Amino acid sequence: MELRLDSRANQEAIAQASELLKERRIVVVFGDRLALISFVLVDAIASSLVGAATTEDEGFELVLRTQPDLLICSSDLESGYGINLLRRVKAELPTCQLLIVLVRETQAVVQEAMEAFADGVVFKSSLGAGRGDLIKALRTLADGGVYFPEQIRRIAASTPQPDLPPLVEELTPRELEVAAGVARGLKNNAIATLLGLSVETVKSHVGNAMDKLGARDRTQMAVTALLYGLIDPLQ
């Protein structure tokens, strides 16, 4: 693949990334040293960067020390595992948003990332492919949403896991529609417009769905609904 550095699309992507990241504190953890160095040298990212590492333990120590609001990591690291890093960060710093780049495009790895409650999941193969996954992920996370593109949602929901505990209470059809909207990265006002509801009604449905799924935030609600196979990944 030839990456046209002077293309209008790439220039616009750089400008968008600069705007989206200018108020953020970011830690980047990639196992590939060349990819890490190339990534952090980008002006749009460098100004917001508070730390970078290549291993799970180094990345975790950086997060604890710098208290970022966004962690971007790859699944494959020099030592350790990116998805384990997500779990550790989620437990110690739940306010930090988690965006993971998956090297392997398998159902098992996608479901692992979802079970770690990543706020955004993208495939490495999508980067630079013209689909805008990284910029869309950064924009959605900056708006407080979750970013699971259609391919990720489809894989995560393709085989509901048999070892999940039974639901305490079934979700209503409207709660399921709202959960599907959250899984698509929509905010409450966008879901309200889509479904013809008030924002307050959507908030109520979100709260009810979270309670029924035992979720403490919107990310956990969306992930749990997908893993249970409760919502149509293409909806």
BAZAVO-267927 format. One line per 8 residues: their letters; for each residue x, y, z of C-alpha. Coordinates in Angstrom, 2 decimals, always signed. Layout:
a> X/Y/Z ~ ...
***
This chain:
melrldsr> +0.00/+0.00/+0.00 ~ +1.38/+3.41/-0.96 ~ +0.63/+6.03/+1.65 ~ +0.19/+9.36/-0.13 ~ +1.58/+11.76/+2.45 ~ +0.64/+14.82/+0.41 ~ -2.95/+13.73/-0.16 ~ -5.75/+15.98/+0.97
anqeaiaq> -7.22/+13.17/+3.07 ~ -3.99/+12.70/+5.02 ~ -3.54/+16.41/+5.58 ~ -7.12/+16.68/+6.84 ~ -6.55/+13.67/+9.13 ~ -3.48/+15.32/+10.67 ~ -5.41/+18.54/+11.24 ~ -8.32/+16.67/+12.82
asellker> -6.02/+14.66/+15.07 ~ -4.33/+17.86/+16.24 ~ -7.66/+19.39/+17.17 ~ -8.99/+16.25/+18.88 ~ -5.88/+15.67/+20.96 ~ -4.84/+19.18/+21.93 ~ -6.49/+19.03/+25.37 ~ -5.62/+15.40/+26.12
rivvvfgd> -2.93/+13.57/+28.09 ~ -1.89/+10.43/+26.22 ~ +0.22/+7.37/+26.94 ~ +1.13/+5.19/+23.94 ~ +2.28/+1.57/+24.33 ~ +3.27/-0.33/+21.17 ~ +5.34/-3.50/+20.94 ~ +6.85/-2.50/+17.59
rlalisfv> +9.58/+0.06/+18.34 ~ +9.60/+1.51/+14.84 ~ +5.82/+1.94/+14.90 ~ +6.01/+3.50/+18.37 ~ +8.71/+6.00/+17.43 ~ +6.94/+6.89/+14.18 ~ +3.63/+7.31/+15.99 ~ +4.87/+9.53/+18.79
lvdaiass> +6.87/+11.78/+16.46 ~ +3.70/+12.91/+14.70 ~ +3.16/+16.54/+15.70 ~ -0.54/+16.01/+16.34 ~ +0.27/+13.39/+18.99 ~ +3.61/+14.57/+20.37 ~ +2.17/+17.72/+21.95 ~ -0.27/+15.65/+24.04
lvgaatte> +2.05/+12.76/+24.85 ~ +3.01/+12.20/+28.49 ~ +4.68/+8.79/+28.08 ~ +5.48/+5.94/+25.71 ~ +6.63/+2.35/+26.25 ~ +6.95/-1.04/+24.58 ~ +6.02/-3.47/+27.40 ~ +2.98/-4.16/+29.55
degfelvl> +4.70/-3.42/+32.86 ~ +6.35/-0.23/+31.60 ~ +3.04/+0.96/+30.20 ~ +1.20/+0.26/+33.44 ~ +3.81/+2.09/+35.51 ~ +3.59/+5.06/+33.12 ~ -0.19/+5.20/+33.46 ~ +0.00/+5.14/+37.26
rtqpdlli> +2.69/+7.84/+37.27 ~ +1.28/+10.22/+34.65 ~ -2.49/+9.69/+35.10 ~ -3.40/+10.12/+31.40 ~ -6.96/+10.40/+30.14 ~ -6.24/+8.23/+27.07 ~ -4.16/+5.08/+26.61 ~ -3.46/+3.93/+23.05
cssdlesg> -1.84/+0.50/+22.86 ~ -1.31/-2.43/+20.54 ~ -2.28/-5.96/+21.45 ~ +1.23/-7.33/+20.78 ~ +3.95/-5.92/+23.04 ~ +7.66/-6.63/+23.54 ~ +6.73/-8.37/+26.77 ~ +3.30/-8.87/+28.28
yginllrr> +0.03/-8.43/+26.45 ~ -1.82/-5.29/+25.48 ~ -5.20/-6.61/+26.54 ~ -3.83/-7.47/+29.99 ~ -2.61/-3.88/+30.18 ~ -6.15/-2.69/+29.49 ~ -7.50/-4.82/+32.32 ~ -4.93/-3.50/+34.77
vkaelptc> -5.50/+0.12/+33.80 ~ -9.28/-0.24/+33.93 ~ -9.01/-1.60/+37.48 ~ -6.62/+1.10/+38.75 ~ -7.64/+4.15/+36.69 ~ -11.20/+3.67/+35.40 ~ -11.39/+7.27/+34.17 ~ -8.68/+6.61/+31.55
qllivlvr> -10.12/+5.85/+28.13 ~ -8.67/+2.79/+26.41 ~ -8.06/+2.47/+22.66 ~ -6.46/-0.75/+21.43 ~ -5.06/-1.66/+18.02 ~ -5.46/-5.39/+17.36 ~ -2.82/-7.12/+15.25 ~ -4.71/-10.41/+14.89
etqavvqe> -8.24/-10.26/+13.49 ~ -9.74/-13.27/+15.25 ~ -12.95/-13.65/+17.19 ~ -11.07/-14.72/+20.31 ~ -8.87/-11.60/+20.34 ~ -11.79/-9.27/+19.61 ~ -13.82/-10.77/+22.43 ~ -10.83/-10.52/+24.78
ameafadg> -10.52/-6.81/+23.99 ~ -14.23/-6.31/+24.55 ~ -14.17/-8.22/+27.82 ~ -11.35/-5.93/+28.98 ~ -13.85/-3.08/+28.37 ~ -11.78/-1.21/+25.82 ~ -13.52/+2.04/+24.88 ~ -12.29/+1.72/+21.31
vvfksslg> -11.10/-1.26/+19.25 ~ -9.57/-1.06/+15.78 ~ -7.64/-3.47/+13.57 ~ -4.05/-2.66/+12.59 ~ -4.97/-3.44/+8.98 ~ -7.47/-0.55/+8.96 ~ -4.85/+2.09/+9.73 ~ -3.95/+4.12/+6.68
agrgdlik> -6.43/+2.21/+4.55 ~ -8.64/+5.21/+3.87 ~ -11.46/+4.17/+6.18 ~ -10.53/+6.73/+8.83 ~ -10.72/+4.32/+11.74 ~ -8.17/+6.08/+13.94 ~ -9.60/+9.57/+13.45 ~ -13.15/+8.28/+13.95
alrtladg> -12.04/+6.50/+17.11 ~ -10.36/+9.62/+18.51 ~ -13.38/+11.78/+17.68 ~ -15.86/+9.35/+19.21 ~ -13.83/+8.90/+22.39 ~ -13.36/+12.67/+22.69 ~ -17.16/+13.00/+22.59 ~ -17.51/+10.44/+25.39
gvyfpeqi> -18.70/+7.58/+23.18 ~ -17.36/+4.09/+22.53 ~ -15.82/+3.14/+19.20 ~ -16.52/-0.34/+17.88 ~ -16.69/-0.21/+14.06 ~ -19.12/-2.53/+12.31 ~ -16.54/-5.25/+11.68 ~ -15.63/-5.34/+15.39
rriaastp> -19.28/-5.42/+16.49 ~ -20.06/-8.21/+14.04 ~ -17.19/-10.38/+15.27 ~ -17.89/-9.72/+18.94 ~ -21.56/-10.66/+18.61 ~ -21.16/-13.55/+16.16 ~ -21.07/-16.24/+18.86 ~ -22.53/-15.23/+22.23
qpdlpplv> -20.41/-16.73/+24.99 ~ -21.95/-19.73/+26.76 ~ -20.25/-19.11/+30.12 ~ -21.93/-15.75/+30.73 ~ -24.25/-15.77/+33.77 ~ -27.98/-15.53/+33.08 ~ -29.43/-12.03/+32.99 ~ -31.13/-10.93/+36.18
eeltprel> -33.80/-9.21/+34.10 ~ -34.44/-9.04/+30.36 ~ -34.03/-5.70/+28.63 ~ -37.07/-4.14/+27.01 ~ -37.09/-3.63/+23.21 ~ -36.53/+0.11/+23.70 ~ -33.63/-0.48/+26.10 ~ -32.07/-2.77/+23.52
evaagvar> -32.42/-0.08/+20.83 ~ -30.72/+2.42/+23.10 ~ -27.95/-0.07/+23.95 ~ -27.39/-0.63/+20.23 ~ -27.05/+3.12/+19.74 ~ -24.46/+3.33/+22.52 ~ -22.53/+0.43/+20.94 ~ -22.40/+2.42/+17.69
glknnaia> -20.78/+5.30/+19.56 ~ -23.83/+7.58/+19.56 ~ -24.40/+10.11/+22.33 ~ -27.75/+10.43/+24.07 ~ -28.93/+13.35/+21.93 ~ -28.16/+11.45/+18.71 ~ -29.96/+8.35/+20.01 ~ -32.92/+10.53/+20.99
tllglsve> -33.13/+11.97/+17.48 ~ -32.76/+8.54/+15.88 ~ -35.51/+6.95/+17.99 ~ -37.82/+9.96/+18.28 ~ -37.41/+10.18/+22.06 ~ -36.49/+12.91/+24.50 ~ -32.93/+13.01/+25.80 ~ -34.23/+12.43/+29.33
tvkshvgn> -36.05/+9.28/+28.20 ~ -32.86/+8.00/+26.56 ~ -30.92/+8.70/+29.77 ~ -33.52/+6.67/+31.69 ~ -33.23/+3.75/+29.26 ~ -29.43/+3.88/+29.45 ~ -29.58/+3.77/+33.25 ~ -32.03/+0.86/+33.24
amdklgar> -29.94/-1.09/+30.73 ~ -26.81/-0.54/+32.77 ~ -28.53/-1.81/+35.92 ~ -29.88/-4.91/+34.20 ~ -26.50/-5.73/+32.65 ~ -24.52/-5.00/+35.81 ~ -22.51/-2.35/+33.96 ~ -20.88/+0.60/+35.70
drtqmavt> -20.55/+2.75/+32.58 ~ -21.63/+3.05/+28.95 ~ -18.65/+1.07/+27.67 ~ -19.45/-1.91/+29.88 ~ -23.12/-1.71/+28.92 ~ -22.37/-1.75/+25.18 ~ -19.77/-4.51/+25.47 ~ -21.97/-6.71/+27.65
allyglid> -24.96/-6.33/+25.32 ~ -22.78/-7.34/+22.37 ~ -21.22/-10.33/+24.14 ~ -24.63/-11.59/+25.24 ~ -25.81/-11.32/+21.64 ~ -28.65/-9.03/+22.71 ~ -28.26/-6.43/+19.98 ~ -27.84/-6.58/+16.24
plq> -24.20/-5.58/+15.50 ~ -25.32/-3.98/+12.25 ~ -28.20/-2.01/+13.76
***
